[in-house]
Amino acid sequence: NYSAAAARNGIDSILPYIGNPYSVFTSRESNSSWYCSKVVWRAWNSQGIDLEYNTWYYFRGTWVTPQDLYDDSSAYYVGGDTW
């Protein structure tokens, strides 16, 4: 379990980037463009929580994908749609 404070701090860490362009053709470390899974990963990563920690580190690509987040043992699905 992660604290509500860590979640809030993670959100606060990415707020300065609101309004930056959307592009999937940007690296996970770039601050110039953003995409959905990168936002989630960067917010938690700013709190020392790497949502890719349990994936194959040596096979990490330039991007963090929705599947990377889904596969991490720290993350779990919350939503109304069924898989």
Phi, psi and omega per residue, in radians:
N1 nan 2.391 3.071
Y2 -1.903 2.614 -3.050
S3 -1.330 2.740 3.045
A4 -1.111 -0.573 3.112
A5 -1.118 -0.728 3.110
A6 -1.111 -0.710 3.110
A7 -1.103 -0.793 -3.139
R8 -1.117 -0.756 3.119
N9 -1.114 -0.654 3.083
G10 -1.099 -0.758 3.095
I11 -1.098 -0.790 3.130
D12 -1.030 -0.575 -3.092
S13 -1.189 -0.428 -3.120
I14 -1.780 -0.125 3.139
L15 -1.001 -0.641 3.133
P16 -1.068 -0.253 -3.075
Y17 -1.702 0.015 3.084
I18 -1.045 2.322 -3.128
G19 1.702 -0.212 3.057
N20 -1.221 2.717 -3.087
P21 -1.077 2.653 3.017
Y22 -1.626 2.283 3.044
S23 -2.835 2.334 3.039
V24 -1.453 -0.106 -3.133
F25 -1.705 0.870 3.098
T26 -2.412 2.606 -3.111
S27 -1.334 2.856 3.127
R28 -1.105 -0.439 -3.085
E29 -1.620 -0.255 -3.102
S30 -1.251 2.504 3.065
N31 -1.816 0.077 -3.062
S32 -1.502 -0.520 3.137
S33 -2.448 2.716 -3.044
W34 -2.385 2.764 2.976
Y35 -2.527 2.894 -2.898
C36 -0.964 -0.922 -3.074
S37 -1.239 -0.489 3.077
K38 -1.140 -0.707 3.122
V39 -1.030 -0.842 -3.140
V40 -1.094 -0.838 -3.124
W41 -1.058 -0.815 -3.097
R42 -1.150 -0.674 3.133
A43 -1.053 -0.855 3.137
W44 -1.249 -0.635 3.133
N45 -1.081 -0.571 3.109
S46 -1.122 -0.310 3.129
Q47 -1.792 0.198 3.118
G48 1.438 0.276 -3.121
I49 -1.976 1.908 -3.113
D50 -1.680 1.849 -3.101
L51 -1.246 0.018 3.009
E52 -1.899 0.109 -3.047
Y53 -0.922 -0.671 -3.066
N54 -1.626 0.098 3.063
T55 -1.602 3.084 -3.084
W56 -1.240 1.693 -3.043
Y57 -0.933 -0.751 -3.052
Y58 -1.260 -0.207 3.134
F59 -1.844 0.222 3.096
R60 -1.118 2.371 3.108
G61 -1.692 -2.864 3.114
T62 -1.215 -0.521 -3.041
W63 -1.922 2.755 2.934
V64 -1.840 2.180 -3.020
T65 -1.783 2.815 3.032
P66 -0.977 -0.635 3.124
Q67 -1.129 -0.651 3.080
D68 -1.008 -0.788 -3.139
L69 -1.166 -0.757 -3.120
Y70 -1.099 -0.669 -3.082
D71 -1.336 -0.319 -3.109
D72 -1.210 2.393 -3.081
S73 -1.228 -0.246 3.113
S74 -1.433 -0.318 -3.077
A75 -1.773 2.633 3.038
Y76 -2.520 2.706 -3.052
Y77 -1.386 2.268 3.046
V78 -2.286 2.076 -3.138
G79 3.016 3.084 -3.083
G80 -1.680 -0.329 -3.140
D81 -1.388 2.648 3.080
T82 -1.797 2.669 -3.114
W83 -1.745 nan nan
